[in-house]
Amino acid sequence: MRPSFTIGIEEEYQTIDPVTRDLRSHVSTEMLSKGKLKLEERVKAEMHQSVVEVGTRVCRTIGEAREDLFDLRRQMIHLARENNLRLVAGATHPFADWRAQEIYPDPRYAQVVEDLQLVARANLIFGLHVHVGVEDREAAMRIMNSMRYFLPHILALSTNSPFWRGMKTGLKSYRAKVFDKFPRTNIPDSFSSYAEFESFVALLIKTNCLDNAKKIWWDIRPHPFFNTVEVRICDIPLRAEETLAIAALIQATAAKMYLLHERNQDWRQYSRALIMENKWRAVRYGLDGKLIDFGKSTEVPERELILEYLDFVEEVVDSLESRSSIEYVKKILEMGTGADRQLRVFDETGGDLNAVVDYMAEETEAGLF
């Protein structure tokens, strides 16, 4: 059965005090309960109370996802304003201290904190997760195995976390380095079959490493409860248009990998260790670095690789009805990622992190109203 390649998008937002520009917990207000009344299961709390997560419905096309995501961002921006807060899409806050943040009172999060201790408490980060509908589990594993190669390219496009606790980190995605302190993160190994993956999960459950497969937090995974391949490597971008562009690229990559398999032309598999070399380069330099072309054993500027990547998925774009969003990837190359633009504001204002937060809030609303 051919996959549906449906799209589901999850974004995690910061709730900001408009005066101090620091993170502020939203649960003490009515924001979350109002959000649930209006948006039902499309909005939920996250582990830290200054994080709010939204998720689109299952969307047939990127066009449908655009309508849903824009509506969610608008509604959450309005709810934030009603509660004297601002909504910000950034993968780390420029100067907030995780030690001052409250944990959401939920048994699931309490257990994560109990298991992971300071690692969990310090995990004050905000991501973008993209689900692509692949109903056949064997096809999902093949697609996951092949898509691992492209994850550093996708991360580079999404980078939006250059600051941490008031410091310029020198990295474009500091979020990635905060999160990899968790167990079962980063690029996964490849699996020969879905049965092999199930055996792996069963062993971890049997030996009390985890209680279910949702606690496998890899950069890409077959979702344990939905028939999707879930890409989790991305920083949340500033603009909704950037999110849609990256989601469209992820969807197109899955569709192209399936097409190659149909033609008996599967993508060459590379080791986790090699792909992790490229992930580090994406974390450190974003679009300004070079990734390794393993087939040619050479370094290639990331911007050139992105253009090659767009050519690679070209043949599936029109059938997915995603051309306008895919074209926006070139706009990201022109204007820079969220990390690039945050750093630009930081330099232009003589290191004013409040100005950076204000810019992030403005960009979060860009194109929505």
C-alpha positions, 0 to 999 in steps of 0.5 A, spaced: 500 500 500 502 506 497 503 511 503 498 517 504 504 522 506 499 526 510 502 531 514 502 533 522 506 539 525 508 540 532 511 546 535 513 548 542 512 556 544 515 560 549 511 564 553 514 571 555 513 576 560 513 583 555 516 587 560 522 583 563 522 579 556 524 573 561 520 566 560 514 566 564 510 560 566 503 560 563 499 555 567 498 560 573 494 563 568 488 561 564 491 561 558 492 553 557 485 552 560 482 557 555 487 554 549 484 547 550 477 550 550 478 553 544 483 548 540 481 542 544 487 537 543 491 541 538 494 545 544 497 541 551 502 543 556 509 541 556 514 539 562 516 546 563 510 551 565 513 556 560 513 551 554 506 550 550 505 545 545 501 545 539 499 540 534 496 541 527 490 535 525 492 530 520 493 534 514 492 531 507 497 537 504 502 542 506 496 547 504 492 544 509 497 544 514 498 552 512 491 553 514 491 549 521 498 552 523 497 559 521 490 558 525 494 555 531 499 560 531 494 566 531 490 563 536 496 562 541 498 569 540 491 572 542 491 567 548 498 570 550 496 577 549 490 576 553 494 573 559 499 579 558 504 574 555 508 574 548 509 568 544 516 567 541 518 561 537 525 560 539 529 553 540 532 556 546 531 563 550 536 568 549 537 569 557 532 565 561 535 560 567 532 553 567 533 553 574 528 558 575 522 554 571 517 550 574 515 543 572 508 542 570 504 538 575 503 531 571 505 524 573 508 523 567 513 529 567 514 527 575 517 521 573 521 523 567 524 528 572 525 522 577 528 518 572 533 523 569 534 528 574 538 535 573 538 533 565 530 533 565 530 540 569 535 543 564 532 541 558 529 548 557 528 547 549 523 548 544 522 544 538 519 542 531 516 535 530 514 533 523 510 527 522 509 524 515 504 518 514 507 512 512 502 506 514 506 500 512 511 499 518 516 496 513 516 502 509 516 506 515 523 503 517 526 503 510 524 511 509 527 512 516 533 508 515 534 513 508 532 519 511 537 519 516 542 522 511 538 528 510 537 530 518 543 534 518 541 538 512 534 539 515 537 541 522 541 546 518 535 550 515 532 550 522 537 552 527 534 557 531 538 557 538 545 561 538 544 563 546 543 560 552 543 563 559 545 570 557 551 567 553 553 567 545 554 559 545 558 559 538 553 554 536 547 555 531 543 550 534 545 549 542 538 546 543 541 540 540 547 539 545 542 540 551 537 535 548 543 530 547 544 529 554 537 525 554 538 518 553 536 515 546 537 521 542 541 523 536 541 519 530 539 512 530 542 506 527 539 503 521 534 497 522 533 491 517 526 490 519 520 493 523 521 486 527 528 488 529 526 495 531 520 491 535 525 486 538 529 492 540 524 496 544 521 489 547 528 488 550 528 495 553 522 495 556 523 488 559 530 490 562 526 497 565 530 502 561 523 505 559 516 503 559 514 505 552 517 507 545 515 514 546 521 515 551 525 513 545 527 520 543 531 519 536 532 525 531 527 520 527 523 515 529 517 510 527 512 513 531 509 508 536 502 509 536 501 513 529 502 510 523 508 516 521 515 517 521 516 523 525 522 527 524 524 530 531 531 534 529 529 541 528 529 547 532 523 551 532 524 556 526 521 563 527 516 564 522 511 559 520 513 560 513 519 557 515 516 551 519 512 549 513 518 549 508 521 545 512 515 540 513 514 540 506 522 538 505 521 532 510 515 530 506 518 530 499 524 527 502 520 521 505 516 521 498 522 521 494 525 515 498 519 511 497 519 512 490 526 510 489 525 503 493 519 502 488 524 503 482 529 498 486 534 504 487 534 505 494 538 510 497 545 508 500 546 507 507 551 510 511 553 509 519 550 513 524 558 515 526 558 518 519 552 522 519 553 524 526 559 528 524 555 532 519 550 533 525 555 536 529 557 541 523 550 543 522 549 544 530 556 548 530 555 552 523 548 552 520 548 554 513 554 557 513 558 551 514 560 545 510 557 538 510 561 532 508 559 528 501 560 521 503 559 518 496 565 523 494 569 523 500 569 531 500 566 537 504 561 541 500 558 548 502 551 547 506 548 552 501 550 548 495 548 542 498 541 544 500 540 547 492 542 539 490 537 537 495 532 541 492 533 538 485 533 531 488 526 532 491 524 536 485 520 530 481 515 529 487 513 536 489 508 537 484 504 531 486 505 533 493 502 540 492 508 543 496 511 547 491 510 554 494 513 551 501 519 548 498 520 554 494 521 558 501 527 554 502 531 558 498 528 564 502 531 561 508 538 561 504 537 568 502 535 571 509 539 566 514 536 562 519 533 564 525 540 563 529 543 567 523 538 573 524 538 573 532 545 574 531 545 579 526 540 583 531 545 582 537 551 585 533 547 591 531 544 592 538 551 592 541 549 585 544 542 587 547 538 580 548 532 584 550 532 587 543 533 579 540 527 577 544 523 583 541 525 581 534 523 574 535 516 575 538 515 580 532 518 574 527 513 569 530 507 573 528 510 575 521 505 573 515 500 571 520 495 578 520 
